[in-house]
Structure formats: C-alpha cells, structure tokens
C-alpha cells in the first residue's frame, strides 16, 4: 500500500456576473469570476491536488484554457476526470482539506452545502472533507476584493 499527499492552488479575478461557483455550489455574489470554465477555485485547487498526489501533472495539462471545448464547463467534470485517472492506478481518496481565501462572499452560510457537494463528488463521508475560510486582512489583491483563491490538500492511498 502506498500513501501520497497532493496540494493544489487556484486563483481567479472577479469580473462581471451575479454569482460564483464554490465547491460545486452556486453562490449569489455582486460579481462573477473571469475564467475559461466556471471558475470554481475550490474544485480547481482540488483537481490539482488530486493530480499532483498521483504524479499526473496539473489541471492546465489536462484541460488547457486555450482549448475551446472547456469554455464554460462545470468544474465537477475536471474532478471526475482526475478521480478516474486515480482509480485507473488503484488510488482512492482518504480525505481533503480545502481553504478559501477572500474578503467576500462569506463562506459560513454555504459551508455545509459545499462540504456535502464535495463529499458526494469524491464519494467520501462529509467528515472526510474539511473546509476553511480566511481573509488576508485587507492586504493584496485578495484584501482589495479583486478576486479569490483556494488551496487544497489531499491524502490518497493505493491498494
């Protein structure tokens, strides 16, 4: 049996729109995000962490933003693709730890829905998906509310 850890990060600037996608959940917001796909920073970071843990590159290699077929695509598909690649190699996800970094939107009202959605996507119990939020204390582009960032850590095992 082999146990591996992966980490991922994603950042998107805010742009026109009335919602953001976070962990597969549509959240009303005064802005959208500038992105080629749906711009779900939590799922993009998670996808990178999954791919990284298995030594399979990164989300940009699998889903380049220069390819028109990924325009507007829901990020759940990226995660499902990464999970298939892991399963083909005998890996399964043990747990994930996600962090959202932004001034807004506030995560607290949506925390349970996001955890449940991510757990369902990964076929994990909800308590194997942790979700945290933080600000940058008004520092930098995140502190100026110009965008949002997400970080993901995953633990996988090969059986």
C-alpha positions as CSV (number, residue, x, y, z in Angstrom):
1,X,0.0,0.0,0.0
2,X,1.2,3.5,-0.9
3,X,0.0,6.7,0.7
4,X,0.6,10.0,-1.0
5,X,-0.2,13.7,-0.4
6,X,-1.0,16.3,-3.0
7,X,-1.6,20.1,-2.9
8,X,-3.3,22.5,-5.2
9,X,-3.9,26.2,-5.5
10,X,-6.1,28.2,-7.8
11,X,-6.8,32.0,-8.2
12,X,-9.4,33.9,-10.2
13,X,-10.1,37.6,-10.5
14,X,-13.6,38.9,-10.1
15,X,-15.4,40.1,-13.2
16,X,-18.9,40.6,-14.5
17,X,-21.6,38.4,-13.1
18,X,-24.0,37.7,-10.3
19,X,-22.6,34.6,-8.7
20,X,-19.5,32.5,-8.0
21,X,-19.2,28.7,-8.0
22,X,-17.5,27.3,-4.9
23,X,-17.1,23.6,-4.4
24,X,-19.9,22.9,-6.9
25,X,-22.3,25.3,-5.2
26,X,-23.7,28.4,-6.9
27,X,-23.4,31.3,-4.5
28,X,-25.0,34.7,-5.2
29,X,-22.5,37.5,-5.3
30,X,-22.1,41.0,-6.6
31,X,-19.6,39.7,-9.1
32,X,-18.6,36.6,-11.1
33,X,-15.1,35.4,-11.9
34,X,-13.0,35.8,-15.0
35,X,-12.4,32.2,-16.1
36,X,-12.4,29.9,-19.1
37,X,-14.5,27.3,-17.3
38,X,-17.0,28.0,-14.5
39,X,-14.1,29.4,-12.4
40,X,-14.7,27.2,-9.3
41,X,-11.5,27.9,-7.4
42,X,-12.2,25.2,-4.8
43,X,-12.7,22.5,-7.3
44,X,-9.7,23.6,-9.5
45,X,-7.4,23.5,-6.4
46,X,-8.9,20.1,-5.5
47,X,-8.3,18.8,-9.0
48,X,-4.7,20.0,-9.0
49,X,-4.2,18.3,-5.6
50,X,-5.6,15.0,-6.8
51,X,-3.5,15.1,-9.9
52,X,-0.4,16.1,-8.0
53,X,-0.8,13.4,-5.4
54,X,-0.7,10.7,-8.1
55,X,2.1,12.4,-10.1
56,X,-0.2,13.2,-13.0
57,X,0.7,16.8,-13.7
58,X,-1.8,19.6,-13.3
59,X,-5.2,20.9,-14.4
60,X,-3.7,23.0,-17.2
61,X,-2.1,20.0,-18.8
62,X,-5.4,18.1,-18.8
63,X,-7.8,21.0,-19.5
64,X,-5.8,23.8,-21.2
65,X,-7.7,27.2,-21.1
66,X,-6.7,27.6,-24.8
67,X,-9.0,24.7,-25.8
68,X,-12.5,25.9,-26.6
69,X,-14.1,22.6,-25.5
70,X,-13.6,23.7,-21.9
71,X,-15.2,27.1,-22.3
72,X,-17.9,27.4,-19.5
73,X,-17.6,23.8,-18.4
74,X,-18.6,22.8,-14.9
75,X,-15.5,22.0,-12.8
76,X,-17.1,18.9,-11.4
77,X,-16.1,17.3,-14.7
78,X,-12.4,18.1,-14.1
79,X,-12.5,16.5,-10.7
80,X,-14.3,13.4,-12.1
81,X,-11.6,13.1,-14.7
82,X,-8.9,13.2,-12.1
83,X,-10.7,10.6,-10.0
84,X,-10.9,8.3,-13.0
85,X,-7.2,8.6,-13.5
86,X,-6.5,7.9,-9.9
87,X,-8.9,4.9,-9.9
88,X,-7.1,3.5,-13.0
89,X,-3.9,3.5,-11.0
90,X,-5.5,1.9,-7.9
91,X,-5.7,5.1,-5.8
92,X,-8.6,6.2,-3.6
93,X,-9.1,9.5,-1.8
94,X,-8.9,9.3,2.0
95,X,-9.6,12.9,2.9
96,X,-9.4,16.5,1.7
97,X,-8.7,19.8,3.3
98,X,-9.8,23.0,1.5
99,X,-9.2,26.6,2.2
100,X,-10.9,29.6,0.6
101,X,-9.1,32.9,0.8
102,X,-11.2,36.0,0.0
103,X,-13.0,39.0,1.5
104,X,-16.3,38.0,0.0
105,X,-18.5,36.1,-0.4
106,X,-18.8,34.9,3.2
107,X,-18.4,31.1,3.3
108,X,-20.2,30.3,6.6
109,X,-23.8,30.2,5.2
110,X,-22.6,27.8,2.5
111,X,-20.1,25.6,4.3
112,X,-22.3,22.6,4.8
113,X,-23.6,22.6,1.3
114,X,-20.1,22.8,-0.2
115,X,-18.8,20.0,2.1
116,X,-21.7,17.8,1.2
117,X,-21.3,18.5,-2.5
118,X,-17.5,17.8,-2.5
119,X,-18.0,14.7,-0.4
120,X,-20.6,13.4,-2.8
121,X,-18.3,14.1,-5.8
122,X,-15.4,12.3,-4.1
123,X,-17.7,9.5,-2.7
124,X,-16.5,10.3,0.8
125,X,-18.2,10.8,4.1
126,X,-18.8,14.5,4.9
127,X,-16.4,14.3,7.8
128,X,-13.5,13.5,5.4
129,X,-14.0,16.9,3.7
130,X,-12.8,19.9,5.7
131,X,-13.4,23.4,4.5
132,X,-12.0,26.6,6.0
133,X,-12.1,30.3,5.0
134,X,-9.8,33.2,5.7
135,X,-9.1,36.7,4.6
136,X,-5.8,38.5,4.0
137,X,-6.7,41.2,6.5
138,X,-7.3,43.6,3.6
139,X,-3.8,43.0,2.2
140,X,-3.0,42.5,-1.5
141,X,-5.4,41.7,-4.4
142,X,-7.4,39.4,-2.2
143,X,-7.7,42.0,0.5
144,X,-8.9,44.6,-2.1
145,X,-11.6,42.1,-3.0
146,X,-10.3,41.8,-6.6
147,X,-10.6,38.0,-6.6
148,X,-10.4,34.8,-4.6
149,X,-8.0,32.0,-4.1
150,X,-8.3,28.4,-2.9
151,X,-5.9,25.9,-1.5
152,X,-6.4,22.1,-1.3
153,X,-4.5,19.2,0.3
154,X,-5.5,15.6,-0.3
155,X,-4.4,12.3,1.0
156,X,-4.7,9.3,-1.3
157,X,-3.8,5.6,-0.9
158,X,-3.1,2.9,-3.4
159,X,-4.4,-0.5,-2.6
